[in-house]
Amino acid sequence: MKLKEFKEKYEKKVKQIDKKPRRFVDFKWVFIITLVAFFMSIVFSGLTEVVVPHINAFVGILVILLIVVIGVIFDMIGVSVTAADLRPFNSMASKKVKGSKTAIKLIKNAEKVSAFCNDVVGDVCGIISGSVGILIAQIISLELKLNNSLVTLILTAIIAALTIGGKAMGKSFAINKSDVIIFKVSKIISAFKKEGDAR
């Protein structure tokens, strides 16, 4: 290829890139998601403070495990929606497969869905599991007459390890099975909400 032809091709490509609409920060969405995270934290922290002190250590541990699992599941959804391929869902939507239009909406709004799943639900679950862990550590130390600081240290370390390990494993699965996960999530959503236009 001659230098002149290469230069013309390069300039044409630059012009095409410049014509593409540039995305800016959606401050309205940032404000809404911050507000949602704030109120979710208040509600769940309040429930934790009221309910947890009245349950035994075994039930408390189950509650912690449930919160960790919820955090891992939403983290997987957040990763899946950014890795999912739109093409198979477009094909399914043309055949009117239930859940396909919802999947298209999720993928097209991947940035927002990922922010909600990873940053809002994931982080709130992390905060709540830590708070519950401290309260359960107090219950265990009182019931078994153990050192509270030591029990708290061990329990919070276990919670952190389970959360990090679970999310690491979940991310790997989410990347490899992103389309399957998004389709299953979409089918669940479409069971409660009527599917509209896939935009």
N, C-alpha and C positions, 0 to 999 in steps of 0.2 A: 504494500500500500504506500502511495506517495505521501509526502509530508503535507501537501496541500489538502488532499482528500481526508487525511487523518484529522487535520485542524478543523475542517468543515464539519466532520462527524462529531468531533468533541464539542464544538460551539453549539451544534444542534441539540446535543444531549443536555448541555447546561441550560439552554432555553427551555427545554421540556421540564427539567427539574424546577426551574424558577416559576413555571406556570402552575405547578402543583400547589394546592392550598396548604398553607403552613398551619400547624396545630399549636395553639397557645394553651396556657394553663387555664382550666375551667375552674375559676375561683368559686363559682356558685356550688359546684359539685364538692370542692374541697371543704367549703363551709358546712354543707349538709352532712358530709361523712364525718367531719369533726364533731358536729352536734350529736349525731347518732352514736358515735363512740363514747361521748361524754355521758349521755343518758343511759346507755347500756351498762357502762361501768358503775354508775350510781345505783341502778336497779339491781344488778347482780351482786354488787358488793353489799348492798343493804340486805338482800335475801340471805347472803352468806353469814352476815353478822347476826341475823335473827335466828336462822334455822340450825346452822352447824353446831353451836354450843349445846344444843339439846339432843344431839345424836351420839351414838357410841363410836368408838374408833374404827371398827370394821366397816360400818355404813359410811363413815367419813372417807375412808380410803377408796371405797367404791365410787363415791361422789367425785373424788379427785381424778380417778381413772376415767370416769365418764367425761369430765371436763377436758382432760388431755386428748381423749379420742375425738371429741367434737372439734377441738382445735386442729388436730391432724387432718380430719376429713375436710374441713373448710380450706385448709392450706392446700390440700390435693386439688380441690375444685378450682382454687385460685391459680394454681400452676397449669392445670389442664386447659382452662379457658384461653390461656395465652399460647399454648402449644397446639391446640386443636386445629384441624384443617377444615376450612369452610366448604370445600367442594363436595364431599359425600353428603353433607346436610342439605345443600342446594338440590342435589339429585333426589334425596328423600322427600324434600318439600314439594318437588314437582309431581311426586307420586302420592302426595298427601299423607305421608307417614306421621303419625301423632308424635309430637315432641320435636320434630325437625325444625319447625319455625321458631320455637323457643330457643333451640340450640343455636340457630343463626343469630338471633338477637343477642344471646350471651356472648358469642364469639365477636360480633361486631362491636359490642361494648366491653371487650375484654379488659380494658384498662380500669373501668369502673368496677366490674365484677371482681377482678383480682384485688383491687384496693379494699373492697368491702370484705371479701373472704379472708385475705391474708392480714391486712392491717387492722381492720375493725374486729371481726370475730376472732381471728387468730390471736391478736394481742390482748383482747379482753379476756379470752380463755386463759392466756398465760398469767395475767394479773390475778384473776380469780383463783386459779389453781394454787398459786403461791400463797394467797390470803387464806384459803381453806387449809392448806398445808400447815401454816403456822398455828391455826386454831386446833387442828387435829393433833399436832405435836404436843400442844398443851394438855389435851385430853389423854393422850397416850402416857405422857410423863406423870400425870396425876393418878391414872389407873394402875400403872405398873411401878410407880414410885421411882422413876428414872430422872436423870438430869435433863431439865427442859431445853437448855441450850444445845446439848448434844443431840437430842431427839429432833429438834428443829433443824439443825445442820444436816443430819442424815436424811430426813424426809424431804427437805427442799432440794437437796442434791439429787435424790431419786426422781423427784418431779421434773427437775431440769433435764436429767439424763433421758427420761422417758419421752419428754416433749421434743428434745433435739433429735434423738434417735428415731422417734416416730415420724417426725417431719422429714428427716433425711430419707427414710425408707419410702415415705409417701410421695415425695418429690420424684424419686426415680420411677415409681410405678405410674405416677400421673403423666410424666413425659412420654413413657412408652405406651400407655393406654388412654391418652387424652381424649380421643374421639369417643371411646366406650364410656368413660366417666361422664363426659358432658351430655351424651345421649341419655344416660340413665337419670342424671340430674334434671334434664329437660323434660323427661317423661313424668317425673315426680311433680315438677312445677306445673306442667300442662294438665295434670289430674285435678289441680286446685284452681287453675286459672285458664280461662279460655284463650286459645291461641289466636293472635291477630295477624296483621301483616308483618312479614319478616324483615323489619327495617331497624 
